[in-house]
């Protein structure tokens, strides 16, 4: 299991006051994501390639509601 220190996590400044936010941590070759309100819950870990593909999908609107 990857040990990620608490001070490695950050969330977007745009998530101020929102109820369902995520926090992100980065390391060499990986990006981790967790729910900001349930920090002890599950953590998703992505390779750099997976994270880049996700960000490209966001930029292209692939996850927008239709």
TORKOL-4160 file (C-alpha; in steps of 0.2 Angstrom, whole numbers, padded with zeros to 4 digits, m for minus):
66
<pt num="1" X="0000" Y="0000" Z="0000"/>
<pt num="2" X="0006" Y="0017" Z="m0005"/>
<pt num="3" X="0008" Y="0029" Z="0011"/>
<pt num="4" X="0004" Y="0046" Z="0006"/>
<pt num="5" X="0007" Y="0060" Z="0019"/>
<pt num="6" X="m0008" Y="0071" Z="0024"/>
<pt num="7" X="0002" Y="0087" Z="0018"/>
<pt num="8" X="0003" Y="0079" Z="0001"/>
<pt num="9" X="m0015" Y="0081" Z="m0003"/>
<pt num="10" X="m0023" Y="0097" Z="m0011"/>
<pt num="11" X="m0040" Y="0102" Z="m0018"/>
<pt num="12" X="m0045" Y="0115" Z="m0030"/>
<pt num="13" X="m0048" Y="0133" Z="m0024"/>
<pt num="14" X="m0064" Y="0132" Z="m0034"/>
<pt num="15" X="m0071" Y="0119" Z="m0022"/>
<pt num="16" X="m0073" Y="0131" Z="m0008"/>
<pt num="17" X="m0089" Y="0127" Z="0001"/>
<pt num="18" X="m0094" Y="0112" Z="m0010"/>
<pt num="19" X="m0100" Y="0096" Z="m0002"/>
<pt num="20" X="m0093" Y="0084" Z="m0014"/>
<pt num="21" X="m0075" Y="0088" Z="m0018"/>
<pt num="22" X="m0060" Y="0077" Z="m0021"/>
<pt num="23" X="m0042" Y="0079" Z="m0016"/>
<pt num="24" X="m0027" Y="0075" Z="m0026"/>
<pt num="25" X="m0009" Y="0070" Z="m0022"/>
<pt num="26" X="0005" Y="0067" Z="m0035"/>
<pt num="27" X="0021" Y="0057" Z="m0034"/>
<pt num="28" X="0033" Y="0050" Z="m0046"/>
<pt num="29" X="0023" Y="0040" Z="m0059"/>
<pt num="30" X="0006" Y="0042" Z="m0050"/>
<pt num="31" X="m0008" Y="0053" Z="m0045"/>
<pt num="32" X="m0020" Y="0048" Z="m0031"/>
<pt num="33" X="m0038" Y="0054" Z="m0028"/>
<pt num="34" X="m0049" Y="0054" Z="m0013"/>
<pt num="35" X="m0065" Y="0061" Z="m0006"/>
<pt num="36" X="m0061" Y="0077" Z="0004"/>
<pt num="37" X="m0075" Y="0073" Z="0017"/>
<pt num="38" X="m0070" Y="0055" Z="0019"/>
<pt num="39" X="m0051" Y="0055" Z="0020"/>
<pt num="40" X="m0050" Y="0038" Z="0028"/>
<pt num="41" X="m0060" Y="0031" Z="0014"/>
<pt num="42" X="m0054" Y="0023" Z="m0002"/>
<pt num="43" X="m0040" Y="0031" Z="m0013"/>
<pt num="44" X="m0039" Y="0029" Z="m0032"/>
<pt num="45" X="m0022" Y="0028" Z="m0039"/>
<pt num="46" X="m0018" Y="0032" Z="m0057"/>
<pt num="47" X="m0003" Y="0030" Z="m0068"/>
<pt num="48" X="0004" Y="0046" Z="m0076"/>
<pt num="49" X="m0004" Y="0040" Z="m0093"/>
<pt num="50" X="m0021" Y="0036" Z="m0085"/>
<pt num="51" X="m0021" Y="0054" Z="m0077"/>
<pt num="52" X="m0016" Y="0062" Z="m0093"/>
<pt num="53" X="m0030" Y="0053" Z="m0102"/>
<pt num="54" X="m0042" Y="0058" Z="m0089"/>
<pt num="55" X="m0037" Y="0077" Z="m0090"/>
<pt num="56" X="m0038" Y="0076" Z="m0109"/>
<pt num="57" X="m0056" Y="0069" Z="m0108"/>
<pt num="58" X="m0061" Y="0083" Z="m0096"/>
<pt num="59" X="m0054" Y="0096" Z="m0108"/>
<pt num="60" X="m0063" Y="0089" Z="m0123"/>
<pt num="61" X="m0079" Y="0088" Z="m0113"/>
<pt num="62" X="m0081" Y="0069" Z="m0113"/>
<pt num="63" X="m0088" Y="0069" Z="m0096"/>
<pt num="64" X="m0101" Y="0083" Z="m0098"/>
<pt num="65" X="m0119" Y="0080" Z="m0095"/>
<pt num="66" X="m0129" Y="0078" Z="m0111"/>
